[in-house]
Amino acid sequence: GLMLAEDTNERFHYLTRHQRTHRLSTAFDGPTLYGIDSDADGVFGKIGEGGVAIDTVEDMVRLYDGFDLGSQNFSASMTISGPAPIIMAMYIAAAKLRFGRKVVPKLRGTIQADIFKEIQAQNETIFPIEPSLRFLSDMVEFTTREMPRWYPISISGYHIGEAGSTPVQQAAYTLSNGFAYAEMFAGRGIPVDQFGPRLSFFLDCGLDVEYIALARVSRRIWAIGMRDVFGAGPKAQLFKLHTQTSGRSLIAAEFKNNLTRTAAELMLAYMNATNSCHSNSADEPFTTPSEEWIRLAAHGQAILLEESGIFKHTMNMLSGSPGMKAVERAVEAAILDEFREIDRLGGVLAAVEERYQRSQIQNAAHRYEQQIYDGTRPIIGLNRYRDGAEEIPEVKLVRTPRAKQQLQVDRLAKFKKKNAEKAKPALDKLAQAVEHGENFFPPLLEAVEVCSLGQITGRLQEVVGRFRPMV
């Protein structure tokens, strides 16, 4: 995502112009991630920075303009958690505006919506924990019933890994979060064989040896847990995985080495038989990826999957080898040790409230940086094999022009003025549903047609409060 909706839309069309299937992943700017409107005090300079600015359903229409949202060859992935139900409702509303109500069951895609991960690692939580989990459950209940092709949560270890965790911590916290969500959804009365197949996972893949077996072990633990604890059928036992190469491993010094790092990480991801994969661009230590480096990152995948013969016949080339089995045993034992510690604390929610996962991630991040500093973790071009004269890369920084930021504010003002009389009744209806303990998603679908993201977030915070970081 970058700048305004039409700018990201242009990038989407560039990326998919030679593809038969369109799989679009969307990142949002800071104000959107926190449920804040672009006209709020102090956010003007952040509009469209690091992701796309989305304030209204009209922005959502612009974002996916020119794509057939109901096609079996199209899916959308949205990387957002705090205001995820609101963004999800905007996507549905935008689809209905373009294609009519009958398109809703045809919509394919994923929304991240992982609240535990936010509290443990990424910090983009906008409501207290319990209301956040309730809103998530309301959305999952709706999508499970009305949108059979949609994945309403992507249980994400990637951000845990990028925050500094070890590979084992990443897998252990991701899996335990997943089991906690499964318990929560089952407690809402949603059958496990209905919600189970619609759960997906998102893991980081770095260069540590554990990554050669991390997803393989996670897949086995998930299947056994869903089968033996929740009584899930075969489809609900599947560990549907998207992998992304490590952003933390990308280094500004001699940054072209990042191409090799990413290629090695892709190899490890494919050896784990990931269902899909995103390869980072070499210029990401400096800026939002440019088209040149995006193309090279995509070509890295194509070379491994199409040009080389390594994965033409099997993704599990090393399956059963003594070395692989040894790593699998060690990783599985370490993950189960983490499970026992979380269980000792009273489960995932209790551990979150004790800041257990967060403190462990911070400790691991400190050790990682210390190892780089003292040289025990070799980083080529940074603390090993430095050539003296450092190359200064010519990288075009991607910044949102002030004129575009002002355009976003002006559009938002026009939307609010147009819907001024309809917004308050819609917000009142939404607040009433929350206060009465009803599923808030149906009135939310109505509210997004006439209210902005910030208006909805603000009204919900009046009812349930704001998230306060635990100290």
C-alpha beads as a LAMMPS data file, in Angstrom:
LAMMPS data file: protein, C-alpha beads

471 atoms
470 bonds

1 atom types
1 bond types

-500.0 500.0 xlo xhi
-500.0 500.0 ylo yhi
-500.0 500.0 zlo zhi

Masses

1 110.0

Atoms # bond

1 1 1 0.000 0.000 0.000
2 1 1 1.168 3.525 -0.688
3 1 1 -0.236 7.062 -0.697
4 1 1 -3.926 7.223 -1.627
5 1 1 -6.265 4.487 -2.799
6 1 1 -5.789 5.263 -6.491
7 1 1 -1.981 5.106 -6.125
8 1 1 -2.135 1.665 -4.541
9 1 1 -4.656 0.618 -7.177
10 1 1 -2.175 1.614 -9.880
11 1 1 0.521 -0.495 -8.175
12 1 1 -1.931 -3.432 -7.979
13 1 1 -2.535 -3.265 -11.720
14 1 1 1.220 -3.078 -12.368
15 1 1 1.845 -6.193 -10.266
16 1 1 -0.949 -8.248 -11.830
17 1 1 -0.801 -7.233 -15.479
18 1 1 0.862 -10.510 -16.536
19 1 1 -0.990 -12.769 -14.088
20 1 1 -4.087 -14.878 -14.647
21 1 1 -4.980 -14.869 -10.957
22 1 1 -4.995 -11.678 -8.913
23 1 1 -3.909 -12.040 -5.272
24 1 1 -3.610 -8.577 -3.746
25 1 1 -2.113 -7.859 -0.331
26 1 1 -2.855 -4.442 1.154
27 1 1 -0.907 -2.561 3.826
28 1 1 -2.464 0.524 5.436
29 1 1 -0.984 3.778 6.693
30 1 1 -0.560 4.545 10.375
31 1 1 -3.769 6.541 10.912
32 1 1 -5.855 3.780 9.312
33 1 1 -4.158 1.081 11.420
34 1 1 -5.190 2.987 14.542
35 1 1 -8.724 3.724 13.328
36 1 1 -8.022 7.459 13.008
37 1 1 -9.404 9.709 10.273
38 1 1 -7.038 11.640 8.031
39 1 1 -8.460 14.949 9.297
40 1 1 -7.577 14.219 12.935
41 1 1 -5.158 16.518 14.725
42 1 1 -1.503 15.656 14.241
43 1 1 -1.827 13.042 11.488
44 1 1 -1.594 15.102 8.287
45 1 1 2.054 14.255 7.632
46 1 1 1.374 10.543 8.168
47 1 1 -1.379 10.258 5.539
48 1 1 -0.406 7.627 2.985
49 1 1 2.992 6.970 4.572
50 1 1 3.999 3.296 4.804
51 1 1 0.644 2.155 3.450
52 1 1 -2.589 3.314 1.883
53 1 1 -4.956 5.816 3.520
54 1 1 -8.511 4.476 3.888
55 1 1 -11.101 6.669 5.613
56 1 1 -14.372 5.729 3.907
57 1 1 -16.145 3.171 1.768
58 1 1 -15.477 5.477 -1.187
59 1 1 -11.730 5.003 -0.627
60 1 1 -12.286 1.241 -0.590
61 1 1 -14.074 1.431 -3.944
62 1 1 -11.104 3.342 -5.416
63 1 1 -8.635 0.866 -3.923
64 1 1 -9.929 -2.140 -5.874
65 1 1 -11.273 -0.349 -8.937
66 1 1 -10.914 -2.415 -12.095
67 1 1 -10.832 -5.790 -10.315
68 1 1 -13.694 -8.286 -10.285
69 1 1 -14.040 -8.860 -6.547
70 1 1 -16.447 -11.753 -7.044
71 1 1 -14.221 -13.673 -9.440
72 1 1 -12.769 -17.013 -8.395
73 1 1 -9.439 -15.703 -9.720
74 1 1 -9.387 -12.737 -7.321
75 1 1 -8.625 -12.550 -3.621
76 1 1 -7.775 -9.645 -1.337
77 1 1 -5.599 -9.769 1.744
78 1 1 -5.739 -6.899 4.224
79 1 1 -3.023 -6.487 6.836
80 1 1 -4.866 -4.780 9.670
81 1 1 -6.022 -5.898 13.106
82 1 1 -7.210 -3.186 15.532
83 1 1 -10.013 -1.794 13.318
84 1 1 -10.221 -4.989 11.220
85 1 1 -14.015 -5.472 11.564
86 1 1 -14.598 -1.903 10.337
87 1 1 -12.278 -2.329 7.342
88 1 1 -13.887 -5.712 6.620
89 1 1 -17.323 -4.086 6.637
90 1 1 -16.063 -1.355 4.281
91 1 1 -14.756 -3.989 1.872
92 1 1 -18.123 -5.772 1.850
93 1 1 -19.960 -2.471 1.390
94 1 1 -17.657 -1.466 -1.482
95 1 1 -18.207 -4.832 -3.165
96 1 1 -21.981 -4.435 -2.862
97 1 1 -21.838 -0.916 -4.304
98 1 1 -20.006 -2.203 -7.373
99 1 1 -21.501 -5.656 -7.892
100 1 1 -24.714 -5.866 -5.842
101 1 1 -25.643 -7.849 -2.733
102 1 1 -25.255 -11.247 -4.399
103 1 1 -21.475 -10.789 -4.583
104 1 1 -20.987 -11.195 -0.806
105 1 1 -20.862 -15.044 -0.686
106 1 1 -18.415 -14.988 -3.617
107 1 1 -15.827 -12.744 -1.954
108 1 1 -12.443 -14.389 -1.444
109 1 1 -9.616 -13.193 0.729
110 1 1 -8.161 -12.763 4.190
111 1 1 -8.147 -10.096 6.855
112 1 1 -5.510 -10.300 9.567
113 1 1 -7.570 -9.361 12.641
114 1 1 -5.081 -10.926 15.099
115 1 1 -5.565 -9.101 18.404
116 1 1 -3.228 -11.264 20.505
117 1 1 -0.363 -10.606 18.099
118 1 1 -0.978 -6.872 18.303
119 1 1 -0.735 -6.847 22.088
120 1 1 2.303 -9.130 22.109
121 1 1 4.304 -7.473 19.344
122 1 1 2.878 -4.796 17.050
123 1 1 1.013 -2.375 19.358
124 1 1 -1.827 -1.418 17.006
125 1 1 -4.708 -2.184 19.376
126 1 1 -7.477 0.394 19.716
127 1 1 -10.029 -1.225 22.066
128 1 1 -9.474 -3.080 25.375
129 1 1 -8.687 -6.782 25.041
130 1 1 -12.090 -8.255 25.841
131 1 1 -14.144 -5.938 23.567
132 1 1 -11.550 -6.429 20.817
133 1 1 -11.973 -10.205 21.049
134 1 1 -15.748 -9.845 21.135
135 1 1 -15.773 -7.689 17.984
136 1 1 -13.518 -10.249 16.300
137 1 1 -15.877 -13.078 17.267
138 1 1 -18.859 -11.114 15.924
139 1 1 -17.081 -10.722 12.588
140 1 1 -16.057 -14.400 12.460
141 1 1 -19.619 -15.466 13.248
142 1 1 -20.918 -13.337 10.361
143 1 1 -18.293 -14.348 7.795
144 1 1 -18.545 -18.039 8.685
145 1 1 -22.260 -17.895 7.972
146 1 1 -22.356 -15.497 5.007
147 1 1 -18.906 -15.652 3.339
148 1 1 -17.762 -19.269 2.947
149 1 1 -14.704 -18.299 0.854
150 1 1 -13.324 -15.714 3.276
151 1 1 -10.592 -16.180 5.910
152 1 1 -11.646 -13.826 8.764
153 1 1 -8.397 -14.111 10.701
154 1 1 -4.755 -14.664 9.822
155 1 1 -3.011 -15.840 12.967
156 1 1 0.281 -14.080 12.577
157 1 1 3.728 -14.936 13.813
158 1 1 5.430 -12.689 11.285
159 1 1 5.154 -9.562 13.415
160 1 1 6.248 -11.522 16.492
161 1 1 9.355 -12.585 14.590
162 1 1 9.990 -9.078 13.292
163 1 1 9.640 -7.689 16.824
164 1 1 12.639 -9.809 17.797
165 1 1 11.461 -13.256 18.892
166 1 1 13.387 -16.452 18.327
167 1 1 11.957 -18.815 15.680
168 1 1 10.683 -21.139 18.422
169 1 1 8.970 -18.285 20.272
170 1 1 7.352 -17.158 17.033
171 1 1 5.874 -20.599 16.386
172 1 1 4.889 -21.244 20.012
173 1 1 3.069 -17.932 20.461
174 1 1 1.388 -18.169 17.054
175 1 1 0.116 -21.695 17.688
176 1 1 -1.018 -20.969 21.246
177 1 1 -2.805 -17.830 20.026
178 1 1 -4.502 -19.957 17.375
179 1 1 -5.711 -22.516 19.890
180 1 1 -7.014 -19.689 22.110
181 1 1 -9.006 -18.276 19.185
182 1 1 -10.372 -21.740 18.394
183 1 1 -11.520 -22.118 22.001
184 1 1 -13.133 -18.673 21.889
185 1 1 -15.003 -19.297 18.625
186 1 1 -16.163 -22.723 19.813
187 1 1 -17.404 -21.039 22.994
188 1 1 -19.554 -18.769 20.833
189 1 1 -21.277 -21.878 19.491
190 1 1 -19.626 -21.779 16.061
191 1 1 -18.964 -25.407 15.018
192 1 1 -15.252 -26.179 14.778
193 1 1 -15.678 -27.732 11.341
194 1 1 -17.167 -24.436 10.126
195 1 1 -14.617 -21.965 11.487
196 1 1 -11.597 -24.316 11.497
197 1 1 -11.159 -24.481 7.703
198 1 1 -11.327 -20.657 7.544
199 1 1 -8.346 -20.079 9.848
200 1 1 -5.044 -19.190 8.199
201 1 1 -1.526 -18.554 9.456
202 1 1 1.283 -16.137 8.612
203 1 1 4.895 -16.879 9.550
204 1 1 8.241 -15.162 9.190
205 1 1 11.126 -17.029 7.545
206 1 1 14.638 -15.950 8.420
207 1 1 18.066 -17.543 8.149
208 1 1 18.301 -19.407 11.479
209 1 1 18.487 -23.195 11.232
210 1 1 15.144 -23.653 13.002
211 1 1 13.375 -22.207 9.961
212 1 1 14.174 -25.313 7.926
213 1 1 11.591 -27.183 10.029
214 1 1 9.527 -24.500 11.783
215 1 1 6.428 -24.627 9.591
216 1 1 6.609 -28.424 9.265
217 1 1 6.517 -28.819 13.046
218 1 1 3.829 -26.139 13.424
219 1 1 1.665 -27.945 10.895
220 1 1 1.890 -31.194 12.866
221 1 1 1.203 -29.596 16.268
222 1 1 -1.804 -27.712 14.887
223 1 1 -3.343 -30.800 13.289
224 1 1 -2.951 -32.907 16.438
225 1 1 -4.358 -30.168 18.679
226 1 1 -7.383 -29.506 16.487
227 1 1 -8.086 -33.234 16.190
228 1 1 -7.546 -34.323 19.778
229 1 1 -8.672 -31.237 21.732
230 1 1 -11.417 -29.785 19.534
231 1 1 -12.550 -32.921 17.692
232 1 1 -12.042 -31.219 14.332
233 1 1 -12.373 -33.046 11.037
234 1 1 -9.576 -33.263 8.444
235 1 1 -10.284 -29.894 6.750
236 1 1 -10.228 -28.025 10.065
237 1 1 -6.884 -29.629 10.952
238 1 1 -5.099 -28.035 7.988
239 1 1 -2.422 -25.446 8.766
240 1 1 -2.932 -23.051 5.854
241 1 1 0.235 -21.013 5.731
242 1 1 1.442 -17.824 4.102
243 1 1 5.151 -17.137 4.575
244 1 1 7.056 -13.891 4.144
245 1 1 10.806 -13.559 4.035
246 1 1 12.344 -11.730 6.951
247 1 1 12.312 -7.948 6.884
248 1 1 14.538 -7.842 9.948
249 1 1 17.272 -9.704 8.064
250 1 1 17.515 -6.963 5.414
251 1 1 20.527 -4.706 5.992
252 1 1 21.183 -1.205 4.651
253 1 1 24.951 -1.815 4.447
254 1 1 25.803 -3.311 1.034
255 1 1 22.096 -3.723 0.539
256 1 1 22.353 -5.752 -2.681
257 1 1 23.327 -8.692 -0.460
258 1 1 19.661 -8.661 0.549
259 1 1 18.844 -10.402 -2.747
260 1 1 20.859 -13.421 -1.595
261 1 1 19.386 -13.343 1.906
262 1 1 15.863 -13.314 0.523
263 1 1 16.630 -16.112 -1.957
264 1 1 17.926 -18.323 0.879
265 1 1 14.818 -17.567 2.949
266 1 1 12.597 -18.434 -0.009
267 1 1 14.345 -21.806 -0.242
268 1 1 13.594 -22.502 3.420
269 1 1 9.964 -21.417 3.019
270 1 1 9.438 -23.697 0.027
271 1 1 11.093 -26.615 1.851
272 1 1 8.355 -26.167 4.461
273 1 1 5.719 -26.485 1.706
274 1 1 4.243 -23.059 2.389
275 1 1 0.907 -22.483 0.661
276 1 1 1.921 -19.015 -0.521
277 1 1 4.941 -16.782 -0.152
278 1 1 5.926 -13.112 -0.245
279 1 1 9.534 -12.171 -0.972
280 1 1 10.728 -8.828 0.362
281 1 1 12.485 -6.264 -1.800
282 1 1 16.177 -5.516 -1.287
283 1 1 15.580 -1.761 -0.941
284 1 1 13.176 -2.049 2.007
285 1 1 15.744 -0.861 4.600
286 1 1 15.423 2.556 2.940
287 1 1 11.907 3.033 1.606
288 1 1 8.649 1.575 0.402
289 1 1 9.746 -0.893 -2.320
290 1 1 10.278 0.535 -5.785
291 1 1 9.035 -1.198 -8.926
292 1 1 12.549 -2.297 -9.970
293 1 1 13.270 -4.119 -6.714
294 1 1 9.737 -5.522 -6.498
295 1 1 10.294 -7.076 -9.917
296 1 1 13.594 -8.632 -8.816
297 1 1 11.965 -10.002 -5.650
298 1 1 9.189 -11.608 -7.693
299 1 1 11.731 -13.018 -10.148
300 1 1 13.495 -14.694 -7.226
301 1 1 10.404 -16.809 -6.637
302 1 1 10.014 -17.542 -10.345
303 1 1 13.640 -18.683 -10.679
304 1 1 13.281 -21.132 -7.788
305 1 1 9.878 -22.495 -8.789
306 1 1 10.049 -22.398 -12.585
307 1 1 13.651 -22.159 -13.762
308 1 1 15.312 -24.479 -11.260
309 1 1 14.377 -28.131 -10.893
310 1 1 14.545 -28.141 -7.093
311 1 1 10.802 -27.907 -6.466
312 1 1 9.376 -29.254 -9.726
313 1 1 8.488 -32.674 -8.313
314 1 1 8.284 -32.222 -4.537
315 1 1 8.427 -29.436 -1.966
316 1 1 9.693 -31.867 0.686
317 1 1 13.054 -32.806 -0.772
318 1 1 14.685 -33.281 2.655
319 1 1 11.725 -34.979 4.325
320 1 1 12.888 -37.978 6.324
321 1 1 16.566 -37.063 6.260
322 1 1 18.415 -37.553 9.585
323 1 1 19.339 -33.870 9.764
324 1 1 15.778 -32.711 9.154
325 1 1 14.403 -35.137 11.743
326 1 1 16.913 -33.930 14.333
327 1 1 15.927 -30.284 13.810
328 1 1 12.221 -31.210 13.898
329 1 1 12.603 -33.008 17.235
330 1 1 14.508 -30.115 18.789
331 1 1 12.066 -27.468 17.532
332 1 1 8.994 -29.444 18.601
333 1 1 10.367 -30.030 22.104
334 1 1 11.158 -26.320 22.507
335 1 1 7.680 -25.273 21.315
336 1 1 6.020 -27.670 23.759
337 1 1 8.180 -26.257 26.573
338 1 1 6.784 -22.803 25.750
339 1 1 3.262 -24.259 25.774
340 1 1 3.842 -25.613 29.282
341 1 1 5.023 -22.217 30.520
342 1 1 1.966 -20.455 29.042
343 1 1 -0.269 -23.132 30.576
344 1 1 1.420 -22.617 33.960
345 1 1 0.513 -18.925 33.781
346 1 1 -3.155 -19.771 33.147
347 1 1 -3.368 -19.760 29.353
348 1 1 -2.813 -17.263 26.562
349 1 1 -5.004 -14.444 27.873
350 1 1 -3.555 -14.676 31.376
351 1 1 -0.028 -14.758 29.949
352 1 1 -0.804 -11.692 27.821
353 1 1 -2.046 -9.845 30.898
354 1 1 1.201 -10.791 32.666
355 1 1 3.115 -9.444 29.643
356 1 1 4.861 -12.817 29.415
357 1 1 5.078 -13.117 25.629
358 1 1 5.992 -9.459 25.210
359 1 1 8.810 -9.619 27.766
360 1 1 10.220 -12.797 26.216
361 1 1 10.202 -11.201 22.760
362 1 1 11.968 -8.100 24.098
363 1 1 14.642 -10.222 25.792
364 1 1 15.223 -12.190 22.578
365 1 1 15.449 -8.966 20.547
366 1 1 18.069 -7.609 22.942
367 1 1 20.136 -10.811 22.646
368 1 1 19.910 -10.652 18.833
369 1 1 21.207 -7.079 18.691
370 1 1 23.938 -7.851 21.230
371 1 1 25.102 -10.780 19.081
372 1 1 25.364 -8.490 16.054
373 1 1 27.250 -5.912 18.105
374 1 1 29.795 -8.387 19.514
375 1 1 30.136 -10.285 16.226
376 1 1 28.847 -13.673 17.402
377 1 1 26.037 -13.349 14.859
378 1 1 27.770 -12.730 11.495
379 1 1 26.055 -10.214 9.220
380 1 1 27.923 -10.037 5.924
381 1 1 28.764 -6.461 4.972
382 1 1 27.896 -5.174 8.442
383 1 1 30.128 -6.896 11.005
384 1 1 31.919 -9.302 8.634
385 1 1 33.715 -8.767 5.285
386 1 1 33.255 -5.018 5.142
387 1 1 35.018 -3.453 2.167
388 1 1 35.721 -0.095 3.735
389 1 1 34.193 2.327 1.234
390 1 1 30.466 1.910 1.679
391 1 1 28.257 2.032 -1.388
392 1 1 25.696 4.807 -1.232
393 1 1 22.654 3.398 -3.011
394 1 1 20.613 5.515 -5.352
395 1 1 17.184 4.718 -3.965
396 1 1 14.176 6.865 -4.683
397 1 1 12.332 7.547 -1.451
398 1 1 8.575 7.087 -1.692
399 1 1 6.856 9.986 0.065
400 1 1 3.273 11.151 -0.144
401 1 1 3.090 14.685 -1.626
402 1 1 1.312 17.264 0.519
403 1 1 -1.146 17.865 -2.314
404 1 1 -2.264 14.238 -2.138
405 1 1 -2.554 14.393 1.646
406 1 1 -4.727 17.501 1.329
407 1 1 -6.844 15.749 -1.321
408 1 1 -7.525 12.918 1.143
409 1 1 -8.609 15.392 3.815
410 1 1 -10.854 17.238 1.345
411 1 1 -12.497 14.009 0.181
412 1 1 -13.169 13.023 3.779
413 1 1 -14.750 16.403 4.549
414 1 1 -17.007 16.047 1.507
415 1 1 -18.051 12.533 2.568
416 1 1 -18.874 13.658 6.111
417 1 1 -20.859 16.650 4.887
418 1 1 -22.841 14.516 2.431
419 1 1 -23.777 11.977 5.119
420 1 1 -24.092 14.308 8.111
421 1 1 -27.789 13.567 8.738
422 1 1 -27.431 9.790 8.316
423 1 1 -24.269 9.284 10.361
424 1 1 -25.640 9.871 13.866
425 1 1 -28.588 7.419 13.623
426 1 1 -26.253 4.778 12.183
427 1 1 -23.733 5.292 14.990
428 1 1 -26.510 5.212 17.609
429 1 1 -27.783 1.901 16.223
430 1 1 -24.273 0.455 16.293
431 1 1 -23.656 1.594 19.872
432 1 1 -26.995 0.156 20.975
433 1 1 -26.110 -3.262 19.552
434 1 1 -22.824 -3.252 21.479
435 1 1 -24.487 -2.142 24.717
436 1 1 -27.156 -4.864 24.438
437 1 1 -24.648 -7.626 23.734
438 1 1 -25.876 -8.225 20.186
439 1 1 -23.668 -9.088 17.214
440 1 1 -22.433 -5.671 16.133
441 1 1 -21.459 -6.637 12.589
442 1 1 -24.866 -6.206 10.842
443 1 1 -25.296 -2.605 12.103
444 1 1 -21.608 -2.015 11.359
445 1 1 -22.276 -2.923 7.721
446 1 1 -24.908 -0.179 7.654
447 1 1 -22.715 2.347 9.460
448 1 1 -19.763 2.127 7.061
449 1 1 -21.966 3.293 4.199
450 1 1 -22.423 6.721 5.810
451 1 1 -19.713 6.999 8.491
452 1 1 -15.944 7.286 8.349
453 1 1 -13.464 4.958 10.021
454 1 1 -12.663 7.524 12.702
455 1 1 -16.318 8.267 13.429
456 1 1 -17.036 4.572 14.000
457 1 1 -13.900 3.978 16.066
458 1 1 -14.635 7.024 18.205
459 1 1 -18.208 5.982 18.936
460 1 1 -17.209 2.413 19.809
461 1 1 -14.520 3.742 22.152
462 1 1 -17.197 5.806 23.905
463 1 1 -19.006 2.534 24.652
464 1 1 -16.180 0.073 25.428
465 1 1 -13.207 2.343 26.148
466 1 1 -9.724 2.640 24.677
467 1 1 -6.861 0.188 24.860
468 1 1 -4.345 1.051 27.554
469 1 1 -0.927 -0.628 27.234
470 1 1 -0.090 -2.892 30.167
471 1 1 2.954 -1.821 32.166

Bonds

1 1 1 2
2 1 2 3
3 1 3 4
4 1 4 5
5 1 5 6
6 1 6 7
7 1 7 8
8 1 8 9
9 1 9 10
10 1 10 11
11 1 11 12
12 1 12 13
13 1 13 14
14 1 14 15
15 1 15 16
16 1 16 17
17 1 17 18
18 1 18 19
19 1 19 20
20 1 20 21
21 1 21 22
22 1 22 23
23 1 23 24
24 1 24 25
25 1 25 26
26 1 26 27
27 1 27 28
28 1 28 29
29 1 29 30
30 1 30 31
31 1 31 32
32 1 32 33
33 1 33 34
34 1 34 35
35 1 35 36
36 1 36 37
37 1 37 38
38 1 38 39
39 1 39 40
40 1 40 41
41 1 41 42
42 1 42 43
43 1 43 44
44 1 44 45
45 1 45 46
46 1 46 47
47 1 47 48
48 1 48 49
49 1 49 50
50 1 50 51
51 1 51 52
52 1 52 53
53 1 53 54
54 1 54 55
55 1 55 56
56 1 56 57
57 1 57 58
58 1 58 59
59 1 59 60
60 1 60 61
61 1 61 62
62 1 62 63
63 1 63 64
64 1 64 65
65 1 65 66
66 1 66 67
67 1 67 68
68 1 68 69
69 1 69 70
70 1 70 71
71 1 71 72
72 1 72 73
73 1 73 74
74 1 74 75
75 1 75 76
76 1 76 77
77 1 77 78
78 1 78 79
79 1 79 80
80 1 80 81
81 1 81 82
82 1 82 83
83 1 83 84
84 1 84 85
85 1 85 86
86 1 86 87
87 1 87 88
88 1 88 89
89 1 89 90
90 1 90 91
91 1 91 92
92 1 92 93
93 1 93 94
94 1 94 95
95 1 95 96
96 1 96 97
97 1 97 98
98 1 98 99
99 1 99 100
100 1 100 101
101 1 101 102
102 1 102 103
103 1 103 104
104 1 104 105
105 1 105 106
106 1 106 107
107 1 107 108
108 1 108 109
109 1 109 110
110 1 110 111
111 1 111 112
112 1 112 113
113 1 113 114
114 1 114 115
115 1 115 116
116 1 116 117
117 1 117 118
118 1 118 119
119 1 119 120
120 1 120 121
121 1 121 122
122 1 122 123
123 1 123 124
124 1 124 125
125 1 125 126
126 1 126 127
127 1 127 128
128 1 128 129
129 1 129 130
130 1 130 131
131 1 131 132
132 1 132 133
133 1 133 134
134 1 134 135
135 1 135 136
136 1 136 137
137 1 137 138
138 1 138 139
139 1 139 140
140 1 140 141
141 1 141 142
142 1 142 143
143 1 143 144
144 1 144 145
145 1 145 146
146 1 146 147
147 1 147 148
148 1 148 149
149 1 149 150
150 1 150 151
151 1 151 152
152 1 152 153
153 1 153 154
154 1 154 155
155 1 155 156
156 1 156 157
157 1 157 158
158 1 158 159
159 1 159 160
160 1 160 161
161 1 161 162
162 1 162 163
163 1 163 164
164 1 164 165
165 1 165 166
166 1 166 167
167 1 167 168
168 1 168 169
169 1 169 170
170 1 170 171
171 1 171 172
172 1 172 173
173 1 173 174
174 1 174 175
175 1 175 176
176 1 176 177
177 1 177 178
178 1 178 179
179 1 179 180
180 1 180 181
181 1 181 182
182 1 182 183
183 1 183 184
184 1 184 185
185 1 185 186
186 1 186 187
187 1 187 188
188 1 188 189
189 1 189 190
190 1 190 191
191 1 191 192
192 1 192 193
193 1 193 194
194 1 194 195
195 1 195 196
196 1 196 197
197 1 197 198
198 1 198 199
199 1 199 200
200 1 200 201
201 1 201 202
202 1 202 203
203 1 203 204
204 1 204 205
205 1 205 206
206 1 206 207
207 1 207 208
208 1 208 209
209 1 209 210
210 1 210 211
211 1 211 212
212 1 212 213
213 1 213 214
214 1 214 215
215 1 215 216
216 1 216 217
217 1 217 218
218 1 218 219
219 1 219 220
220 1 220 221
221 1 221 222
222 1 222 223
223 1 223 224
224 1 224 225
225 1 225 226
226 1 226 227
227 1 227 228
228 1 228 229
229 1 229 230
230 1 230 231
231 1 231 232
232 1 232 233
233 1 233 234
234 1 234 235
235 1 235 236
236 1 236 237
237 1 237 238
238 1 238 239
239 1 239 240
240 1 240 241
241 1 241 242
242 1 242 243
243 1 243 244
244 1 244 245
245 1 245 246
246 1 246 247
247 1 247 248
248 1 248 249
249 1 249 250
250 1 250 251
251 1 251 252
252 1 252 253
253 1 253 254
254 1 254 255
255 1 255 256
256 1 256 257
257 1 257 258
258 1 258 259
259 1 259 260
260 1 260 261
261 1 261 262
262 1 262 263
263 1 263 264
264 1 264 265
265 1 265 266
266 1 266 267
267 1 267 268
268 1 268 269
269 1 269 270
270 1 270 271
271 1 271 272
272 1 272 273
273 1 273 274
274 1 274 275
275 1 275 276
276 1 276 277
277 1 277 278
278 1 278 279
279 1 279 280
280 1 280 281
281 1 281 282
282 1 282 283
283 1 283 284
284 1 284 285
285 1 285 286
286 1 286 287
287 1 287 288
288 1 288 289
289 1 289 290
290 1 290 291
291 1 291 292
292 1 292 293
293 1 293 294
294 1 294 295
295 1 295 296
296 1 296 297
297 1 297 298
298 1 298 299
299 1 299 300
300 1 300 301
301 1 301 302
302 1 302 303
303 1 303 304
304 1 304 305
305 1 305 306
306 1 306 307
307 1 307 308
308 1 308 309
309 1 309 310
310 1 310 311
311 1 311 312
312 1 312 313
313 1 313 314
314 1 314 315
315 1 315 316
316 1 316 317
317 1 317 318
318 1 318 319
319 1 319 320
320 1 320 321
321 1 321 322
322 1 322 323
323 1 323 324
324 1 324 325
325 1 325 326
326 1 326 327
327 1 327 328
328 1 328 329
329 1 329 330
330 1 330 331
331 1 331 332
332 1 332 333
333 1 333 334
334 1 334 335
335 1 335 336
336 1 336 337
337 1 337 338
338 1 338 339
339 1 339 340
340 1 340 341
341 1 341 342
342 1 342 343
343 1 343 344
344 1 344 345
345 1 345 346
346 1 346 347
347 1 347 348
348 1 348 349
349 1 349 350
350 1 350 351
351 1 351 352
352 1 352 353
353 1 353 354
354 1 354 355
355 1 355 356
356 1 356 357
357 1 357 358
358 1 358 359
359 1 359 360
360 1 360 361
361 1 361 362
362 1 362 363
363 1 363 364
364 1 364 365
365 1 365 366
366 1 366 367
367 1 367 368
368 1 368 369
369 1 369 370
370 1 370 371
371 1 371 372
372 1 372 373
373 1 373 374
374 1 374 375
375 1 375 376
376 1 376 377
377 1 377 378
378 1 378 379
379 1 379 380
380 1 380 381
381 1 381 382
382 1 382 383
383 1 383 384
384 1 384 385
385 1 385 386
386 1 386 387
387 1 387 388
388 1 388 389
389 1 389 390
390 1 390 391
391 1 391 392
392 1 392 393
393 1 393 394
394 1 394 395
395 1 395 396
396 1 396 397
397 1 397 398
398 1 398 399
399 1 399 400
400 1 400 401
401 1 401 402
402 1 402 403
403 1 403 404
404 1 404 405
405 1 405 406
406 1 406 407
407 1 407 408
408 1 408 409
409 1 409 410
410 1 410 411
411 1 411 412
412 1 412 413
413 1 413 414
414 1 414 415
415 1 415 416
416 1 416 417
417 1 417 418
418 1 418 419
419 1 419 420
420 1 420 421
421 1 421 422
422 1 422 423
423 1 423 424
424 1 424 425
425 1 425 426
426 1 426 427
427 1 427 428
428 1 428 429
429 1 429 430
430 1 430 431
431 1 431 432
432 1 432 433
433 1 433 434
434 1 434 435
435 1 435 436
436 1 436 437
437 1 437 438
438 1 438 439
439 1 439 440
440 1 440 441
441 1 441 442
442 1 442 443
443 1 443 444
444 1 444 445
445 1 445 446
446 1 446 447
447 1 447 448
448 1 448 449
449 1 449 450
450 1 450 451
451 1 451 452
452 1 452 453
453 1 453 454
454 1 454 455
455 1 455 456
456 1 456 457
457 1 457 458
458 1 458 459
459 1 459 460
460 1 460 461
461 1 461 462
462 1 462 463
463 1 463 464
464 1 464 465
465 1 465 466
466 1 466 467
467 1 467 468
468 1 468 469
469 1 469 470
470 1 470 471
